[in-house]
């Protein structure tokens, strides 16, 4: 069973930067979209950034201009560059892949991002 492995989370001060990565543990095919979600304590998980197979990106308003999602198709890897981090960005971040022509949706295990003031 394919798993998504995330890395890059951690503790950073307000205004700092982090780069998250997410890659599959095995072989996948028919990769469609990739996305990053986050879930803060006591809140629902929601999408932060999304990228389609042709590279079209979209972002939730609160991160526009600060976060950048990108993908490496050769490595089936998605990245989230997070700049000018704020305390409200503190959450567990999850990646999600939709693949096999949309038949599969796989989640990463989550990586904690904590922004301290």
ZIUR-V397493 format. One record per backbone hydrogen bond with DSSP energy under -0.5 kcal/mol. NH is the residue of the N-H (numbers start at 0). CO is the residue of the C=O. If there is no record, write none. Layout:
BEGIN
nh=<NH	NH>
co=<CO	CO>
END
This chain:
BEGIN
nh=<3	4	4	5	6	9	11	13	14	15	17	19	20	21	22	23	24	31	33	34	35	36	37	38	42	45	47	48	49	50	51	54	57	59	62	63	63	65	66	67	69	71	72	74	75	76	77	78	79	80	81	81	82	82	83	84	88	89	90	91	92	92	93	95	96	97	98	98	99	100	102	103	105	107	108	110	112	113	115	115>
co=<106	2	22	3	20	111	113	115	84	12	81	79	6	77	4	75	2	97	50	95	48	93	45	91	39	37	35	35	57	33	55	51	49	47	59	59	60	62	62	80	78	76	70	71	71	71	21	69	19	67	17	79	65	80	14	15	85	86	112	38	90	110	36	34	105	32	96	103	28	29	99	98	96	94	3	92	90	9	11	113>
END
